[in-house]
Amino acid sequence: MYALLALIAGVAIGLFLHPTVPDWLGPYLPIAVVAALDAVFGGLRAKLDDIFDAKVFVISFVANVIVAALIVFLGDQLGVGAQLSTAVVVVLGIRIFGNAAAIRRHIFKA
Amino acid sequence: MVEVRRNPVPSLLESMSRDHLDPGYAEAARRKAMPGGATGGGPGRGRAIAAVTAACAVVGLLFGISASTTQTNEPRTEKARSGLLEDIDRAEQRQSALATSAADLAEQLRATQSELGGAGPLQTVAALEIAGQITPVTGPGLRIVIDEAPAGTNASGGVIQDRDVQLLVNDLWSAGAEAIAIGGVRVQPRSAIRQAGGSILVDNRPVFWPITIDAIGDPAGLQVKSVGAPGFGRFSTFAQLYDISFDVSAQETLTLPGGSGTDLRYASAPAQPAPTPTASSGSPPTR
C-alpha cells in the first residue's frame, strides 16, 4: 500500500535528515503530531469500515492540524496556551483511543 | 449507525464518547451510495491515491521530525544541567585552590619575615597572628558533630539555627577553647555565624550538614566545663526532643586551618612619629 510506504518514508526522512524546526513552530509540533495521529487512526478505521474516502482523509488531516495549531496559538496569545494544548490533546486522545478500539474490534473481532 | 436526531448537535460529552470517527466519512459513504454519486475508477481514483500518499508522507514527516527533535532536545537540557553542575564544581575547586594558595603565600610571607627580622616586632606580629586566629594550629581538643533531624521525622522541623551554633561556640570559648573551626572554616575574632535559608554561614562561607565543630584545648577540661553550659544543654535537649544528632568526642590531635586575613577597609593605623621598639614589647593584647 502506497500510504503505508509513504508514512514509513516520511518517518525515515524526518529521523535521518534531522531537519531543524524553527523556534516559533516549537509549541505547535506536538499538537500537530497528535492531530496527525488522530487522522491516521480515523483513516485506518474508515478503511476497515469500508467507508474510507481520500478527500475526507486529507481534508480532515489538514483541517485538524490547522485548527489544533490555531487553538494553541490563540491560547498562547490569551495566556492559556498550556491549558488549551491539554484540551486539544485530551479530545484528540479520546478519539484516538476510540478509533483504536474500533480497529481492534475489526481485527480481532473482540 | 447514524440515526436521525431532532437535535443535530449532540451534547459535547456524549459526542466525545461516541463519535470517534470523523462524521465526514459516513457522509461521504452515503453520498457514494446514492445513485450517480460515486466516481469510482479513472483519473479520480489515481488522484485520490496520490492525495492520500502525500498526506501520509506529511504525517510520517511530522512524526519523524518530532521524534528527532525530541531526541536532540533531551540531551541538550541534560547537558545544560550537567554543565551547570560542572561549573559549580569547578568554581568550588578553584575557590579551595585559591584559599590554599593564599594560606601558602601567607605562610611563605611569615617564613621570610622571620628569616629577615628574627626577633622584635615580627615576633609580636606572629603572636598577634596566632591570637587573631590567622595561622593554622594543631593540638588536642574536642570534636562536636551536629546534624539536622532526618527529613520527615517530625513536621515541626528539627531545624538547627545559627543562634544555636553561636551559643555552642560561645560555650566552647568560655570553656577555654583556644581555637575553633566550624566545618573547616576557622572562627576568627571578627567571624560571624549566620544563617541563609537552610545553611549556616561562617564568615560568609557556607558550611554543610553534618557540621563538624573542632575546638582545640584541654579535652577533659573543655568537656567538663562545657557540659553544664546553656548551649550544650540546649543541644542535648534538642537531640532528645527533635532527633537531631549531637556527638561530642575528645580527639588526640586536631588540625585547624588558618583563617583568612582581615582586610581593613576603613580603619588605618594612626601615623606615628617614630617606631619605638621598646614600647612594642610592652603588652601584647590578650584575647
Interface residues (C-beta under 8 A of the other chain):
Chain A: Y2 A3 L4 L5 A6 L7 I8 A9 G10 V11 A12 I13 G14 L15 H18 P19 V21 L29 P30 A32 V33 A36 A39 V40 G42 G43 R45 A46 D49 D50 I51 F52 D53 A54 K55 V56 F57 V58 I59 S60 F61 V62 V91 I94 R95 F97 G98 N99 A101 A102
Chain B: M16 S17 H20 L21 D22 G24 Y25 A26 E27 A28 A29 K32 R47 A48 I49 A51 V52 T53 A54 A55 C56 A57 V58 V59 G60 L61 L62 F63 G64 I65 S66 A67 S68 T69 T72
